[in-house]
Amino acid sequence: MPFGGLTVLLGGDFWQILLVVAGEGREVIGVASVSKSYLWRECTVFHLWQNMCIEPNVPPVTLDGKAVSFKDWVLSLGDGLAPTYALDEDIEPCWVEIPKEVHVDYSGDPIKAIVDKIYPDLQHNHGDAEYLRGRAILMPLNEVTSPTGLRIVCANEDETWIGYTKNIVYREIFNDIQY
């Protein structure tokens, strides 16, 4: 049986998953994809349509004195529908209000403030899988992720290692993959 009879869940967006095949070119990397493997015929593909990170029990946020569900606020940001306003000499309104409920106040180092807010008492809990599983900091760019990740790793007094990624996407390979 594939995978020794165990149920295996492969997660992620196949458009954003790059394989690592040391010393090989893009043709070999494309063929190494799980969807090109003989195991693929044994796989069942599930399409997820609900963002489980935005659970229904998340408290609402307050905007312009009105309570708004956190989910609706995040969706309005992503859809470009959140109300915007102008500052000082701005020609067009391009600023979005961040609700106090999700705003992290700080003085000094903003990365430290975010890490301290999301991971309180990290030095004592870094080995607790449940503590870590319930927390995440999402960031758009590696330039932002690296210093934040290093801050979190440095809080760990145990032996650590850092894995690096390379962000190159060969669209022509992934456009040919059939799911």
C-alpha positions in Angstrom: 0.0 0.0 0.0 1.2 3.6 -0.7 2.8 5.2 2.3 2.8 1.9 4.2 -1.0 2.1 4.5 -1.0 5.4 6.4 -3.2 8.3 5.6 -1.1 11.2 4.5 -2.3 14.7 4.0 -0.4 16.9 1.6 -1.4 20.5 2.1 -0.8 23.8 0.4 -1.4 25.5 -2.9 0.3 23.5 -5.6 0.9 26.7 -7.5 3.1 27.9 -4.6 4.9 24.7 -3.7 8.3 24.4 -5.3 10.2 21.1 -5.0 13.9 20.9 -4.1 15.9 18.6 -6.3 19.5 19.4 -5.6 21.6 20.0 -8.7 18.8 19.4 -11.2 17.1 21.6 -13.8 13.4 22.6 -14.0 12.5 19.5 -16.2 13.5 17.1 -13.4 11.9 19.3 -10.8 8.6 19.3 -12.7 8.6 15.5 -13.1 9.4 15.2 -9.3 6.0 16.7 -8.5 3.7 14.5 -6.6 1.0 14.8 -9.3 3.5 13.2 -11.7 4.3 10.3 -9.3 2.8 6.8 -9.6 1.3 7.5 -6.2 -0.9 10.2 -7.6 -3.5 7.8 -8.8 -4.0 6.7 -5.2 -4.6 10.3 -4.0 -7.9 12.1 -3.4 -7.8 15.8 -4.0 -9.9 17.9 -1.7 -10.6 21.5 -2.5 -10.9 23.7 0.6 -13.2 26.7 0.3 -13.4 28.0 3.9 -10.6 29.8 5.6 -10.3 28.0 8.9 -8.0 30.7 10.3 -11.1 33.0 10.5 -13.3 31.1 12.9 -16.8 32.2 13.8 -16.0 32.7 17.5 -13.5 35.6 16.9 -14.8 38.7 18.6 -15.9 41.6 16.4 -13.8 44.7 15.7 -15.0 48.3 16.1 -14.9 50.6 13.1 -16.4 54.1 13.1 -18.2 53.2 16.4 -19.9 50.1 14.8 -19.1 46.5 15.6 -18.0 44.6 12.5 -17.2 40.9 12.3 -13.4 40.3 12.0 -14.0 38.1 9.0 -16.0 40.8 7.1 -13.3 43.3 7.9 -10.5 41.1 6.6 -12.5 40.2 3.5 -13.2 43.9 2.8 -9.4 44.6 3.0 -8.7 41.8 0.6 -11.4 42.9 -1.8 -10.3 46.6 -1.7 -13.7 47.6 -0.3 -12.5 48.8 3.2 -13.2 52.5 3.8 -10.1 54.6 3.2 -9.2 58.1 4.2 -6.5 60.7 3.3 -3.8 62.1 5.6 -2.4 65.6 5.4 -1.5 66.3 1.8 -2.6 63.0 0.2 -4.4 63.6 -3.1 -6.4 60.4 -2.8 -7.6 58.5 0.3 -5.3 55.5 0.6 -5.2 54.8 4.4 -7.2 52.1 6.1 -8.3 52.2 9.8 -6.8 49.3 11.8 -9.3 48.4 14.6 -8.0 48.8 18.2 -8.8 45.2 18.8 -6.1 44.0 16.4 -3.7 47.0 16.6 -0.4 46.4 18.5 0.7 49.5 20.4 4.5 49.9 20.6 7.3 52.2 21.3 10.7 51.3 20.0 10.9 48.0 18.1 7.7 47.1 16.2 8.8 43.5 15.5 9.5 42.9 19.2 6.1 44.3 20.0 4.3 42.0 17.6 6.3 38.9 18.7 5.6 39.7 22.4 1.9 40.1 21.6 1.5 36.9 19.6 4.0 34.8 21.6 3.8 36.0 25.3 6.3 34.3 27.5 7.9 32.6 24.5 11.1 31.7 26.3 9.2 29.4 28.6 6.8 28.0 26.0 9.0 27.5 22.9 9.0 23.7 23.4 5.2 23.5 23.8 3.6 22.3 20.5 0.1 23.4 21.6 1.3 26.9 22.5 3.0 27.3 19.1 0.2 25.6 17.1 -2.3 28.3 18.2 -0.2 31.2 17.1 1.0 32.6 13.8 2.3 35.8 12.3 1.5 36.1 8.6 3.8 38.3 6.5 3.8 39.1 2.8 7.6 39.2 2.1 10.7 37.3 3.1 12.4 40.6 3.9 9.9 41.0 6.7 9.7 37.4 7.7 13.4 36.8 8.2 14.0 39.3 11.0 10.8 38.3 12.7 11.6 34.6 12.4 15.1 35.2 13.8 13.6 37.1 16.7 11.4 34.1 17.5 14.2 31.5 17.0 16.6 33.5 19.2 14.1 33.3 22.0 14.7 29.5 21.9 17.7 28.6 24.1 17.8 25.0 22.7 19.8 24.0 19.6 18.3 25.6 16.5 18.8 25.5 12.7 17.5 27.7 9.9 16.3 26.5 6.6 16.4 28.9 3.6 14.1 29.0 0.6 14.5 30.2 -2.9 11.6 32.0 -4.5 11.6 31.1 -8.2 8.4 29.9 -9.9 8.6 28.2 -13.3 5.0 28.8 -14.4 5.3 26.8 -17.6 5.8 23.6 -15.5 2.9 24.2 -13.2 0.6 25.3 -16.0 0.9 21.7 -17.4 0.1 19.9 -14.1 -3.4 18.3 -14.1 -5.0 18.0 -10.7 
